[in-house]
Amino acid sequence: MTRIMLLLAIVTGALVATPASACVSGFSQRALHIHLAHVRVDPFGLVTRGDRGSSFLRLSSETTDEEDNGRCGALLRVTPIGSPHFGITNGRGANLDLELTADAQAGTPSIRQPGALVFMLPRQDTTLDAAILEGLATGSGPFEGAFRIELTTADESDVVDIAELTVTTVIPPAVSIRFDDAMGASRKMLDFGHMTSGDMRHLTLHIASTTAYTVAVSSENGGTMVNREAGVRADVAYDLLLGGRAVALGQTPTELARGAPPPGRPTRQSLDLAVVLREIAGYAGRYQDTVTFTVSSIY
């Protein structure tokens, strides 16, 4: 007799998992501030230049698997706090658009809208650059904006940490004054030709300002045109009219007008003036006076 035996056996025990990577990420600093200095505006209130400001955003991350560093990245999500506008404001209705760039030297795309995402590698020190976009009409004074920076997992499924960025700047006042010529001239000649009493010539001043301002006027000869060719001084008096009323003219500047833009916005104002000759009873020849208009900001 021959027997054969079949042995059945099973071994039970705890399952052993393959080691998996895990990331622990967070910001090393949570309060960031960028101040934009040396902002310049043209005489019409348009931003022509603004230095970039920078702030370091340090991301601290660790991984249990050294070979898995490349998959331990995270995303930055940037949104403005308390405003739908991606920029800074002076609190009086004027907004300036901002461009934020994270680690610009690495070629990361710039951020110009809420919710924009930027990828960060583990153990990365990222430089946040901020700049005002040029060519924006603005008011003057201090501007400020706050932004929430969320650190999310690479798949955006979880918010890991939150930091806050404040961006500030001060926009200097800007004022300008021009005559009504097509090129916006700063010099103008009124020629009366063969003048007679009562002759009138018109001119318009254009003022652009981002702040309250005053316009002053002065006359080299105190409100008279002078002829020095006759060997003796000969004068022809005239009136400078604003709104039909004569303006006091002297060699010392006197206030001609003042104005202020609406809150937070640049403004442009026109002043229509006229020059009227008084009685002419003098020597023949060329008569001349120089009138200077000066605009000054009140800031």
Order of alpha helices (4+ residues) and beta strands (2+ residues): beta-beta-beta-beta-beta-beta-beta-beta-beta-beta-beta-beta-beta-beta-beta-beta-beta-beta-beta-beta-beta-beta
